[in-house]
Amino acid sequence: MNLKIAKLPGDGIGPEVVEQAVKAVDAVCEKAGHKAEYTFGYVGACAIRKFGDAFPEETFRICMDSDAVLFGAVGDPEFDNNPTAKVRPEQGLLAMRKKLGLFANLRPVETFSALVHKSPLRKELVDGADFLCVRELTGGMYFGEKGRKDNGDTAWDTNIYHRYEVERILRLAYDYARLRRSHLTVVDKANVLESSRLWRQIAQELAPEYPDVTTDYMYVDNAAMKLITGPKFFDVLVTENTFGDILTDEASCVSGSMGLLASASIGEHTGVFEPIHGSYPQAAGKNIANPLATILSAAMMFEYAFQMKEEGRMIREAVKASIDAGIVTEDLADGGKAYSTSEVGDWVADYIMKH
């Protein structure tokens, strides 16, 4: 099968970590008889410098003409330190989500036995945790009407959701629950917020259509507590934009390292697969950044964009093996030998080919 992949490395460490993910993808394709075709696109600070636009039309067309987008990161100190900049790298990511209609963010959280000591939580709480956070990405308070009055002393943000937005994200979450352990937790604040009552109402309407999935409901404050006291309870967690933004960052503590967390943004058009870490400009060009989150994003790309579960498994198995063998970058080395970004990428690709 021919896989058309838009390669958008972006800024900072993006090019280095994406290159390691490409090595893993190529190894899987060679072993499984696929062919990956990559088309490079500019996004973020590099796009601003070349086109004056953080997400130029040319890059948008590349994404639309591809089956999946493998994305690195955006962000650059030149713009961070310039409050008057009219165009910023982060606008490229927001524009990409909007133009591609990416209404769902998928963030899997899993632990690795060799690294559970990295988590701030006790080993018995996190060892074996494995769940998927599904965050609605294009609605809610971030996009609702907002403003100020009374000479700026009063401010408001409107948390608005439409039925179609809620229904499509819930159906997506149910579909993914069916692919996992058939347990869906709907997180809201239905005891206080009208928008949350709409979420719960629609979830209760849909639940009978998915009799094979166990559905439960949890207030967001209780969910925040449960993520810390009992993360192994969750299988698939679905929630609105603002709650999801907060809870997914909290959930990153379970695994113990942000350098291990992949994500996918999917919706109406081409899905985007990316690590959750930023561009880490201080490490750019030093060959020290952890590529595993980006490599795991490539695994998600196989699973969610191409429906190739076995190919995704090959990458996940190789990443776990690299961690177990101590083939990791300095952030995970614990004082032992630290391998370079490219060495880790080479090792993972070699493992895929040999196993």
C-alpha positions as CSV (number, residue, x, y, z in Angstrom):
1,M,0.0,0.0,0.0
2,N,1.2,3.5,-0.8
3,L,1.1,5.9,2.1
4,K,1.1,9.6,1.3
5,I,2.5,11.5,4.3
6,A,2.9,15.2,4.7
7,K,6.1,15.8,6.6
8,L,6.0,19.1,8.6
9,P,9.0,19.2,10.9
10,G,8.4,22.8,12.0
11,D,10.8,24.5,14.3
12,G,13.4,23.8,17.0
13,I,13.9,20.1,17.6
14,G,11.0,19.3,15.2
15,P,13.3,18.4,12.3
16,E,15.5,16.1,14.4
17,V,12.7,14.1,16.1
18,V,10.6,13.9,12.9
19,E,13.5,12.4,11.1
20,Q,13.7,9.6,13.7
21,A,10.0,8.9,13.2
22,V,10.5,8.7,9.5
23,K,13.2,6.0,10.1
24,A,10.7,4.0,12.1
25,V,8.0,4.4,9.4
26,D,10.4,3.4,6.7
27,A,11.4,0.3,8.6
28,V,7.8,-0.7,9.1
29,C,7.0,-0.1,5.5
30,E,9.9,-2.2,4.3
31,K,9.0,-5.1,6.6
32,A,5.2,-5.0,5.9
33,G,5.4,-4.3,2.1
34,H,4.2,-0.7,2.1
35,K,5.7,2.4,0.4
36,A,5.8,5.7,2.2
37,E,5.8,8.9,0.0
38,Y,6.7,12.1,1.9
39,T,6.0,15.6,0.9
40,F,7.8,18.3,2.9
41,G,5.9,21.4,4.1
42,Y,6.8,24.6,6.0
43,V,4.9,25.5,9.2
44,G,5.6,27.8,12.1
45,A,8.6,30.1,12.3
46,C,10.4,28.6,9.3
47,A,7.2,29.3,7.2
48,I,7.0,32.9,8.5
49,R,10.5,33.5,7.4
50,K,10.0,32.0,3.9
51,F,6.3,33.0,3.2
52,G,5.3,35.5,5.8
53,D,2.6,33.1,6.9
54,A,2.8,30.4,9.7
55,F,0.6,28.0,7.7
56,P,0.9,29.0,4.0
57,E,-1.5,27.8,1.4
58,E,1.1,25.6,-0.2
59,T,1.4,23.6,3.1
60,F,-2.4,23.4,3.4
61,R,-2.6,21.9,-0.1
62,I,0.1,19.4,0.8
63,C,-1.8,18.4,3.9
64,M,-5.1,18.0,2.0
65,D,-3.4,15.9,-0.7
66,S,-1.9,13.5,1.9
67,D,-3.3,10.6,3.9
68,A,-1.7,11.8,7.1
69,V,0.5,14.6,8.5
70,L,3.6,13.8,10.6
71,F,4.2,17.0,12.5
72,G,7.1,18.1,14.8
73,A,6.6,21.4,16.7
74,V,6.3,25.1,16.3
75,G,7.8,28.0,18.3
76,D,10.9,30.2,18.2
77,P,12.5,32.6,20.7
78,E,12.7,35.3,18.1
79,F,8.9,35.5,18.2
80,D,8.5,34.7,21.9
81,N,10.6,37.7,22.8
82,N,8.8,40.1,20.4
83,P,5.4,41.1,21.8
84,T,4.8,43.3,18.7
85,A,5.1,40.4,16.2
86,K,2.0,40.4,14.0
87,V,2.5,36.7,12.9
88,R,3.5,34.0,15.4
89,P,4.6,30.4,14.8
90,E,1.8,29.0,17.1
91,Q,-0.8,30.6,14.7
92,G,0.3,28.0,12.2
93,L,-0.8,25.1,14.4
94,L,-4.2,26.8,15.1
95,A,-4.7,27.5,11.4
96,M,-3.8,23.9,10.5
97,R,-6.4,22.6,13.0
98,K,-9.1,25.0,11.8
99,K,-8.5,24.5,8.0
100,L,-8.3,20.7,8.3
101,G,-11.4,20.6,10.5
102,L,-9.6,18.7,13.3
103,F,-12.2,18.6,16.1
104,A,-10.7,15.8,18.2
105,N,-7.4,15.5,20.0
106,L,-6.4,12.0,21.0
107,R,-3.8,11.6,23.7
108,P,-2.9,8.1,24.8
109,V,-1.3,7.8,28.2
110,E,0.6,4.6,29.0
111,T,3.4,3.6,31.4
112,F,6.6,1.8,30.8
113,S,7.8,-0.6,33.6
114,A,11.4,0.6,33.3
115,L,10.3,4.2,33.8
116,V,7.5,4.1,36.4
117,H,10.0,5.5,38.9
118,K,10.0,8.7,36.9
119,S,6.3,9.4,37.7
120,P,5.7,11.5,40.8
121,L,2.9,9.0,41.7
122,R,3.6,5.8,43.6
123,K,4.5,2.8,41.5
124,E,1.5,0.7,42.5
125,L,-0.9,3.5,41.3
126,V,0.6,4.0,37.8
127,D,2.2,0.7,36.8
128,G,-0.1,-0.7,34.1
129,A,-2.0,2.5,33.5
130,D,-3.1,2.7,29.9
131,F,-5.9,5.1,28.8
132,L,-6.9,7.4,26.0
133,C,-8.0,11.0,26.5
134,V,-10.3,12.3,23.8
135,R,-10.6,16.1,23.9
136,E,-13.0,18.2,21.8
137,L,-10.7,20.7,20.0
138,T,-12.7,23.4,18.2
139,G,-15.6,24.4,20.5
140,G,-16.2,25.6,24.0
141,M,-14.9,28.6,25.9
142,Y,-11.7,29.0,23.7
143,F,-13.8,29.8,20.7
144,G,-17.0,31.3,22.3
145,E,-17.8,35.0,22.4
146,K,-15.6,36.9,24.8
147,G,-15.0,40.5,25.8
148,R,-14.7,43.2,28.5
149,K,-16.8,46.0,29.8
150,D,-16.7,48.6,32.6
151,N,-13.5,50.1,31.4
152,G,-12.0,46.6,31.2
153,D,-12.8,45.7,34.8
154,T,-15.3,43.1,33.8
155,A,-14.5,40.2,31.5
156,W,-16.5,37.3,30.1
157,D,-15.9,34.1,28.1
158,T,-18.8,32.1,26.6
159,N,-18.6,28.3,26.9
160,I,-20.9,27.4,23.9
161,Y,-21.5,24.0,22.4
162,H,-23.8,22.9,19.6
163,R,-25.4,19.4,19.5
164,Y,-23.5,18.4,16.4
165,E,-20.2,19.2,18.0
166,V,-21.0,17.1,21.1
167,E,-22.5,14.2,19.2
168,R,-19.6,13.8,16.7
169,I,-16.9,13.8,19.5
170,L,-18.9,11.3,21.6
171,R,-19.4,9.0,18.7
172,L,-15.7,9.1,18.0
173,A,-15.0,8.3,21.6
174,Y,-17.4,5.4,21.6
175,D,-15.7,4.0,18.4
176,Y,-12.3,4.1,20.1
177,A,-13.6,2.6,23.3
178,R,-14.8,-0.4,21.1
179,L,-11.2,-0.7,19.8
180,R,-9.9,-0.8,23.4
181,R,-11.5,-2.2,26.6
182,S,-15.1,-0.9,25.9
183,H,-15.2,1.5,28.8
184,L,-16.0,5.2,28.2
185,T,-16.0,7.9,30.9
186,V,-17.8,11.1,30.0
187,V,-16.3,14.0,32.0
188,D,-18.4,17.1,32.6
189,K,-19.6,19.5,35.2
190,A,-23.3,18.8,34.7
191,N,-24.2,19.8,38.3
192,V,-23.3,23.4,37.5
193,L,-22.9,24.1,33.8
194,E,-25.6,24.1,31.2
195,S,-23.2,23.2,28.5
196,S,-22.2,20.2,30.5
197,R,-25.8,19.2,30.9
198,L,-26.1,19.2,27.1
199,W,-23.0,16.9,27.0
200,R,-24.5,14.5,29.5
201,Q,-27.9,14.5,27.8
202,I,-26.5,13.6,24.4
203,A,-24.2,11.0,26.0
204,Q,-27.2,9.4,27.6
205,E,-29.1,9.4,24.3
206,L,-26.2,7.7,22.5
207,A,-25.3,5.2,25.1
208,P,-28.0,2.7,24.1
209,E,-26.5,2.6,20.6
210,Y,-23.3,1.2,22.1
211,P,-24.6,-1.6,24.4
212,D,-21.2,-3.3,24.3
213,V,-19.5,-0.2,25.9
214,T,-19.7,0.5,29.6
215,T,-20.5,4.2,30.0
216,D,-20.0,6.1,33.1
217,Y,-20.1,9.8,34.0
218,M,-17.7,11.8,36.2
219,Y,-17.6,15.5,37.2
220,V,-14.3,17.1,36.1
221,D,-13.1,17.8,39.7
222,N,-13.6,14.1,40.6
223,A,-11.9,13.1,37.3
224,A,-8.9,15.3,38.2
225,M,-8.6,13.5,41.5
226,K,-9.1,10.1,40.0
227,L,-6.3,10.6,37.5
228,I,-3.9,10.9,40.5
229,T,-5.4,8.4,42.9
230,G,-6.5,5.7,40.5
231,P,-5.4,6.3,36.8
232,K,-5.9,2.6,36.0
233,F,-9.6,3.1,36.3
234,F,-9.8,4.8,32.9
235,D,-9.9,3.3,29.4
236,V,-11.3,6.1,27.2
237,L,-12.0,9.6,28.8
238,V,-13.9,12.1,26.7
239,T,-14.5,15.7,27.6
240,E,-14.9,19.3,26.3
241,N,-12.1,21.6,25.2
242,T,-11.2,23.5,28.4
243,F,-11.5,20.5,30.7
244,G,-9.5,18.4,28.2
245,D,-6.7,20.9,28.0
246,I,-6.2,20.8,31.7
247,L,-6.8,17.1,32.3
248,T,-4.4,15.9,29.5
249,D,-1.6,17.9,31.0
250,E,-2.3,16.5,34.4
251,A,-2.4,13.0,32.8
252,S,1.1,13.5,31.4
253,C,2.4,13.1,35.0
254,V,1.3,9.5,35.0
255,S,3.9,8.3,32.5
256,G,6.6,10.4,34.2
257,S,8.0,12.0,31.0
258,M,6.5,14.4,28.5
259,G,9.1,13.1,26.1
260,L,7.0,9.9,25.8
261,L,3.6,11.2,25.0
262,A,2.2,11.2,21.5
263,S,-1.0,12.7,20.2
264,A,-3.2,12.9,17.2
265,S,-5.7,15.6,16.0
266,I,-8.3,14.2,13.7
267,G,-11.6,15.3,12.1
268,E,-13.0,16.2,8.8
269,H,-9.8,16.0,6.7
270,T,-6.2,14.8,7.0
271,G,-5.2,13.9,10.6
272,V,-2.1,15.4,12.2
273,F,0.2,13.2,14.4
274,E,2.6,15.0,16.7
275,P,4.4,14.8,20.1
276,I,2.9,16.9,22.9
277,H,6.2,18.6,23.7
278,G,7.1,21.9,22.2
279,S,9.9,23.0,20.0
280,Y,12.6,23.1,22.8
281,P,14.8,25.6,21.0
282,Q,17.6,25.3,23.5
283,A,18.2,21.8,22.3
284,A,17.8,22.4,18.6
285,G,20.6,21.1,16.5
286,K,22.4,19.4,19.4
287,N,21.1,15.8,18.7
288,I,20.0,15.4,22.3
289,A,16.2,15.6,22.1
290,N,14.1,12.6,23.0
291,P,12.5,11.3,19.7
292,L,10.3,8.6,21.3
293,A,7.1,10.7,21.5
294,T,7.4,11.5,17.8
295,I,8.1,7.9,17.0
296,L,5.0,6.9,19.0
297,S,3.0,9.5,17.1
298,A,4.0,7.6,14.0
299,A,2.6,4.5,15.6
300,M,-0.7,6.4,16.1
301,M,-0.5,7.4,12.5
302,F,-0.5,3.8,11.4
303,E,-3.3,2.9,13.8
304,Y,-5.7,5.9,13.3
305,A,-4.9,7.2,9.8
306,F,-4.3,3.9,8.0
307,Q,-6.1,1.4,10.3
308,M,-2.9,-0.7,10.5
309,K,-2.9,-1.9,14.1
310,E,-0.1,-4.4,13.5
311,E,2.2,-1.8,12.0
312,G,1.6,0.4,15.0
313,R,2.3,-2.5,17.3
314,M,5.7,-2.9,15.7
315,I,6.7,0.6,16.6
316,R,5.3,0.4,20.1
317,E,7.2,-2.8,20.8
318,A,10.4,-1.3,19.5
319,V,10.0,1.8,21.7
320,K,9.4,-0.3,24.8
321,A,12.4,-2.4,23.9
322,S,14.6,0.6,23.6
323,I,13.5,1.9,27.0
324,D,14.0,-1.6,28.6
325,A,17.5,-1.8,27.1
326,G,18.4,1.7,28.3
327,I,18.8,3.1,24.7
328,V,17.4,6.5,25.7
329,T,18.4,10.2,25.5
330,E,19.7,12.2,28.5
331,D,16.3,13.1,29.9
332,L,15.7,9.4,30.7
333,A,19.2,8.1,31.3
334,D,19.2,8.5,35.1
335,G,22.9,9.1,35.1
336,G,23.7,6.2,32.9
337,K,24.8,6.3,29.2
338,A,22.8,8.9,27.3
339,Y,22.3,8.2,23.6
340,S,21.8,10.8,20.9
341,T,18.6,11.5,19.2
342,S,19.8,9.9,16.0
343,E,21.2,6.9,17.8
344,V,17.9,6.2,19.5
345,G,16.1,6.5,16.1
346,D,18.6,4.2,14.4
347,W,18.2,1.6,17.3
348,V,14.4,1.6,17.1
349,A,14.4,1.3,13.3
350,D,16.9,-1.6,13.5
351,Y,14.8,-3.4,16.1
352,I,11.7,-3.1,13.9
353,M,13.6,-4.7,11.0
354,K,15.0,-7.6,13.1
355,H,11.9,-8.5,15.1
